[in-house]
Amino acid sequence: MKLLRHGPRGAEKPGLLHSDGTIRDLTGLVPDIGGAVLSDAGLAMLRTLDPTALPVVDRATRLGACVAGTGKFICIGLNYADHAAESGMKVPPEPVIFMKATSAICGPNDPIIIPRTSVKTDWEVELAVIIGQAAKYVSPDEAMRHVAGYAVTNDVSERAFQTERSGQWTKGKSCDNFGQLGPWLVTKDEIADPQDLPMWLTVNGQTRQNGSTRTMVYGVRYLVSYLSQFMTLHPGDVISTGTPPGVGLGMKPPQYLKPGDVVELGIAGLGTQRQDVIAD
């Protein structure tokens, strides 16, 4: 299934993408795409529904972030060997963990907002893992039982805030509209191997990132297990698993986003995003 949320920001309604390409409304059947709806039982209930019997939503309707009630947006740094190389950094002996504020989360086609005083706003296409059932001290073999599905995310980053102003990376990752998520949550049964997904990103039609989750250092199973040793993962939590090479920071000379740019990105089987870049 491909689950989604549609409508104005702050008033999104649950929905799904039918196989005929239409968006169908789930209002009244589930409270939202989050919480218990993401459990095995919740997803099994949704699979019993006949999409043709559900109301059709205007395709022009705004899409919101594909999951509601996210308590933690956990990011993994330097998790692609080729991206670590372009950043001039070594592959870490354990996953680098940092947090993105949940207030950064927005819809897949909502604009990238360049913060005031920003000079180095950058792009990062990433595979997001959506937790479906609470995970604490789980093994890699058990990890996938706790995953509801996957989505595309753009881990937008302000590099000067992130690395040049001391402290942790969080302040360079958490600005408003720095976490486009969607267009849909694709349930894990539709993705045969999350470690073999082509991914790409363009800026103004020019390819910047063209990679694959094959070069991920720490895979999905490992990350879910690893993170669960330090914190309980709850339904709706998002793990953003890192980015392949091609970010603006790694270009020679570095290139960053400016108002008027258009960013497009996608991952095979998970859909695409499009964002206009505007100034705050």
Long-range contacts (C-beta under 8 A, 24 or more apart in sequence): 1-43, 1-46, 1-47, 1-186, 1-187, 1-190, 2-184, 2-185, 2-186, 2-187, 2-190, 2-271, 3-33, 3-46, 3-66, 3-149, 3-184, 3-185, 3-187, 4-33, 4-63, 4-64, 4-66, 4-182, 4-183, 4-184, 4-185, 5-32, 5-33, 5-63, 5-64, 5-65, 5-66, 5-67, 5-68, 5-182, 6-57, 6-61, 6-62, 6-63, 6-64, 7-61, 7-62, 7-64, 8-62, 9-62, 9-64, 9-106, 9-107, 9-110, 12-64, 12-65, 12-68, 14-68, 15-57, 16-46, 16-51, 16-54, 16-184, 17-184, 18-51, 18-52, 18-54, 19-51, 22-56, 22-57, 22-59, 23-56, 23-57, 23-59, 23-61, 24-51, 24-54, 24-55, 24-56, 24-57, 25-54, 25-55, 25-56, 25-57, 26-54, 27-55, 32-68, 32-69, 33-66, 33-67, 33-68, 33-185, 34-67, 34-68, 34-69, 34-70, 34-235, 34-236, 35-68, 35-69, 35-235, 35-236, 36-235, 38-67, 38-130, 38-131, 38-132, 38-133, 38-148, 38-235, 38-236, 39-132, 39-133, 39-148, 39-235, 40-132, 40-133, 40-145, 42-132, 43-132, 43-148, 43-187, 62-107, 62-109, 62-110, 63-107, 63-108, 63-109, 63-182, 63-183, 63-184, 64-106, 64-107, 64-182, 65-105, 65-106, 65-107, 65-108, 65-179, 65-180, 65-181, 65-182, 66-108, 66-130, 66-151, 66-181, 66-182, 66-183, 66-184, 66-185, 67-130, 67-151, 67-181, 67-185, 67-236, 67-238, 68-236, 69-235, 69-236, 70-102, 70-105, 70-236, 70-237, 70-238, 71-102, 71-234, 71-236, 71-237, 72-99, 72-102, 72-231, 72-233, 72-234, 72-237, 72-238, 73-99, 73-100, 73-101, 73-102, 73-104, 73-105, 73-179, 73-237, 73-238, 73-240, 74-98, 74-99, 74-100, 74-227, 74-237, 74-238, 74-239, 74-240, 75-99, 75-100, 75-126, 75-155, 75-173, 75-239, 75-240, 75-242, 76-218, 76-223, 76-239, 76-240, 76-241, 76-242, 77-169, 77-242, 78-217, 78-242, 79-216, 79-217, 79-218, 79-241, 79-242, 79-243, 80-211, 80-215, 80-216, 80-217, 80-242, 80-243, 80-244, 80-245, 81-215, 81-217, 82-211, 82-215, 82-244, 82-245, 83-211, 83-242, 83-243, 83-244, 83-245, 83-247, 83-250, 84-217, 85-245, 86-245, 86-246, 86-247, 86-249, 86-250, 87-247, 87-249, 87-250, 91-217, 94-226, 95-218, 95-222, 95-223, 95-226, 95-227, 97-227, 97-230, 98-168, 98-169, 98-170, 98-173, 99-170, 99-173, 99-174, 100-155, 100-170, 100-173, 100-174, 100-178, 100-179, 100-240, 101-170, 101-173, 101-174, 103-174, 103-176, 104-156, 104-173, 104-174, 104-175, 104-176, 104-177, 104-178, 104-179, 105-179, 105-181, 105-238, 106-176, 106-177, 106-179, 106-180, 106-181, 107-180, 107-181, 107-182, 108-152, 108-180, 108-181, 108-182, 108-183, 108-271, 108-272, 108-273, 108-274, 109-180, 109-183, 109-273, 109-274, 109-275, 110-177, 110-180, 110-275, 111-177, 111-275, 111-276, 111-277, 111-278, 112-154, 112-156, 112-177, 112-178, 112-180, 112-257, 112-263, 112-275, 112-276, 112-277, 112-278, 113-175, 113-176, 113-177, 113-278, 113-279, 113-280, 114-257, 114-258, 114-259, 114-277, 114-278, 114-279, 114-280, 115-158, 115-161, 115-175, 115-176, 115-280, 116-280, 118-158, 118-160, 118-161, 118-175, 119-160, 119-256, 120-158, 120-159, 120-160, 120-161, 120-248, 120-249, 120-254, 120-256, 121-156, 121-157, 121-158, 121-159, 121-256, 121-257, 121-277, 122-156, 122-157, 122-158, 122-159, 122-247, 122-248, 122-249, 122-256, 122-257, 123-154, 123-156, 123-157, 123-201, 123-203, 123-208, 123-209, 123-247, 123-248, 123-257, 123-263, 123-265, 124-154, 124-155, 124-156, 124-157, 124-201, 124-209, 124-243, 124-247, 125-152, 125-153, 125-154, 125-199, 125-200, 125-201, 125-209, 125-211, 125-243, 125-244, 125-265, 125-266, 125-267, 126-152, 126-153, 126-154, 126-155, 126-240, 126-241, 126-242, 126-243, 127-152, 127-153, 127-194, 127-197, 127-199, 127-213, 127-216, 127-220, 127-240, 127-241, 127-267, 127-270, 128-152, 128-153, 128-181, 128-238, 128-239, 128-240, 128-241, 129-194, 129-220, 129-223, 129-224, 129-238, 129-239, 129-241, 130-185, 130-236, 130-237, 130-238, 131-224, 131-233, 131-234, 131-235, 131-236, 131-237, 131-238, 131-239, 132-235, 133-235, 134-232, 134-233, 134-234, 134-235, 135-224, 135-227, 135-228, 135-232, 135-233, 136-228, 136-232, 136-233, 137-228, 137-229, 138-224, 138-225, 138-228, 139-225, 140-221, 140-222, 140-224, 140-225, 141-221, 142-225, 143-220, 143-221, 143-222, 143-224, 143-225, 143-228, 144-188, 144-220, 144-221, 144-224, 146-224, 146-228, 146-233, 147-188, 147-220, 147-224, 148-185, 148-187, 148-188, 148-235, 149-185, 149-186, 149-187, 149-188, 149-190, 149-191, 150-185, 150-186, 150-188, 150-191, 150-194, 150-267, 150-270, 151-181, 151-182, 151-184, 151-185, 151-186, 151-238, 151-270, 151-271, 152-180, 152-181, 152-182, 152-183, 152-265, 152-266, 152-267, 152-270, 152-271, 152-272, 152-273, 153-179, 153-180, 153-181, 153-238, 153-240, 154-179, 154-180, 154-201, 154-263, 154-265, 154-273, 154-275, 155-179, 155-240, 155-243, 156-180, 157-247, 159-248, 159-249, 159-254, 159-256, 176-280, 179-240, 180-273, 180-275, 181-238, 182-271, 182-273, 183-271, 183-272, 183-273, 184-270, 184-271, 186-269, 186-270, 186-271, 190-269, 191-269, 191-270, 194-219, 194-220, 195-219, 195-220, 197-267, 197-268, 197-269, 197-270, 198-267, 198-268, 199-244, 199-265, 199-266, 199-267, 199-268, 200-265, 200-266, 201-246, 201-263, 201-264, 201-265, 202-263, 202-264, 202-265, 203-257, 203-261, 203-262, 203-263, 204-261, 204-262, 205-262, 205-264, 207-246, 208-246, 208-247, 208-248, 208-251, 209-243, 209-244, 209-245, 209-246, 209-247, 209-265, 210-244, 210-246, 211-243, 211-244, 211-245, 211-246, 212-244, 213-241, 213-267, 215-244, 216-241, 216-242, 217-242
